Amino acid sequence: MIKPQPILLVEDDQAQNTLISAMLNAANYQVYSAFSVEDAIVTLKSHADIELIFTDWKLGNLSGMDLIKYVRAQQKHIGIVVATAYGSIEHAVEAIELGADDYLSKPFQRQELLLALAKANKANQLRLANQQLSSQISEQNQLVDIIGHAPCMQKVFQRIERVSATSATVLISGESGTGKELAARALHQLSNRSKQPFIAINCGAIPENLAESELFGALKGAYTGATQDKLGKFAAANKGTIFLDEVAELSLNVQTKLLRLLQEGVVTPVGDTKEHNIDVRVLAASHKNLQQMVRDGLFREDLYYRLNVVPLHMPPLRERQEDIPRLIEHFLKRFSQQYGIEAPQLSSTLLKHLLNFNWPGNVRQLSNTLEQFVLLQDETELKENLTNTANSAQTNALFTLPSEGLNWDEFEKDCLQQALNREGGNKTQAAKLLWISYKQFLYRLEKHNLN
Ligand SMILES: Nc1ncnc2c1ncn2[C@@H]1O[C@H](COP(=O)(O)OP(=O)(O)OP(=O)(O)O)[C@@H](O)[C@H]1O
C-alpha cells in the first residue's frame, strides 16, 4: 500500500471540514485539519512533511490570501488549491496571482477536488526541480573562488571537480592572470588534503643557486651561509599540496630532483646522503609552451609527462567575455567591502568599454582596474588608462620597420651578437633571450660566422 500523502485542510466550517477530510482519507491522503489561518501556520510549522494544502478562501478575520502569502514567502515547496465561493471569480484570480496552483468553485465534486490536488502536486514537483536546477546553475557560476559561467569555464570546473579527489599531478597552463593559482587552490580545497598545507612557489623568483635547497631542504653547512638545517618547501608541504608556478624556470638539475620526487616520493636535502619520504601532491603551472621547451632541450621530457598527467587550461578573458559582467560585480563588491567605500555605479558606456576591451592581462588586469575605480571613482581616468594600454599593446605588438627599410642579415647578426654579449657568451641563455631554440641559435651563429 502506498504511504498516504500528508495534506493540510483549512476549512472553518466544522461539517465541511469533516466531509472533505473523509473524501481525502478515502483517496489515501493523511489529513491535518485546521480551522483558521493561524491554526494552519502552526500546523505547517510542526509538520515539515506537508507538501499540499487545500484551503477555503473565507476564514474568519483572515483569508486564504494570507495563507498563500505566508507559504510563498517561506519559499516552501507546497502545492496550494483554494476553494472559493460560488461566482466569486475575482478571488480565484487573486489566489492564482498570489501563487495558488489551482482553485475550485464551491460546490465541487469529489473528482474535481482530486484532480485539482493532483495538478497542484505536479506544479509542486516542477517548482522543486526548477529550484534544484537553478541552485546547480548558481553553483556553476563559481567554483570555490573561481568565477566563470562561460562554456570553457564549465569545462575547467568539471575537470577540477573530477580530479580534485585524486592525488593526480595537474599541469595548469594559461596566460598570466587567467587564474592558474586560483585553480590550484581550488584543487587543493576540494581534495581530502584541504586541512593540510598548501604551499605556492614561484619558481621564477628563486635564484638558481638557491632553488635546490629552497625546494628540497639543506643540512647545516651544506653551502656557505647554511648555519642551520633548512626545511625544504616539499617537506613543509608534506601531506598537503605544493603548487610550482612558473615551473619552466627550474634548472635541469632541479628538474631531475623533482622527477625523482614524483616517481619515488623521496627527496634528498642538499648535503644529506639519506632519502626522505614525502607525500605531497604536485600541481604545476607555466605560461610558457613546455612542449616547445622539451623540443628545445630546455625541459626534461620525462618530467613534462609526469607533470602533465592531467592538463588544465585556463582560458584567456577575451575568450569568455560573457563572464566579464559577473567578474565586474564580484570585484566591485570585494573592493568596496575591503576599503569600506560604497561601490560606484558603472555607466553603460563604461560597461561597454570594459566589455569590448581585450584584457591582455586577463582577470588580474580587470581586478586591478576595478580596484582603482573603486578607490578613485573616476570614470574618465579609467577609460583613458584602458585606451593607453590598448595603444601601447598595439605599439609593442608591432615592430616598426624604419622608413628606409633595413638590412635583414646585418640585423639578425646584430641581435645574435647582442644576445651573446648580454649573456656573457652563454649560448643556452642567449637563445632563450631571442626566443629561439638552442639548435636554431647554433645554426644562425654558424651562418653568420659568429662561432
Ligand atoms: N575566474 C576568476 N574569478 C575570480 N577571480 C579571478 C579569476 N581568475 C583570476 N582571478 C583573480 O585574478 C588574480 C590573478 O589570478 P592568479 O594569480 O590565479 O593568476 P595566474 O594565472 O596564476 O597568474 P600568473 O601566471 O601571473 O601567476 C587574482 O587576484 C585572482 O584572485
The ligand as an ORCA input file, in Angstrom:
! r2SCAN-3c Opt
* xyz 0 1
  N      37.934     33.274    -12.587
  C      38.306     34.124    -11.629
  N      37.417     34.533    -10.722
  C      37.766     35.405     -9.754
  N      38.985     35.924     -9.624
  C      39.919     35.550    -10.510
  C      39.641     34.625    -11.555
  N      40.759     34.417    -12.265
  C      41.707     35.165    -11.696
  N      41.217     35.856    -10.646
  C      41.953     36.807     -9.790
  O      42.943     37.410    -10.632
  C      44.197     37.479     -9.983
  C      45.237     36.659    -10.737
  O      44.942     35.273    -10.607
  P      46.084     34.156    -10.456
  O      47.223     34.661     -9.632
  O      45.451     32.883    -10.044
  O      46.555     34.089    -11.979
  P      47.778     33.279    -12.618
  O      47.280     32.710    -13.900
  O      48.329     32.309    -11.609
  O      48.798     34.441    -12.912
  P      50.414     34.344    -13.148
  O      50.633     33.437    -14.325
  O      50.770     35.761    -13.478
  O      50.991     33.843    -11.876
  C      43.965     37.001     -8.566
  O      43.681     38.119     -7.764
  C      42.748     36.108     -8.682
  O      42.033     36.077     -7.481
*
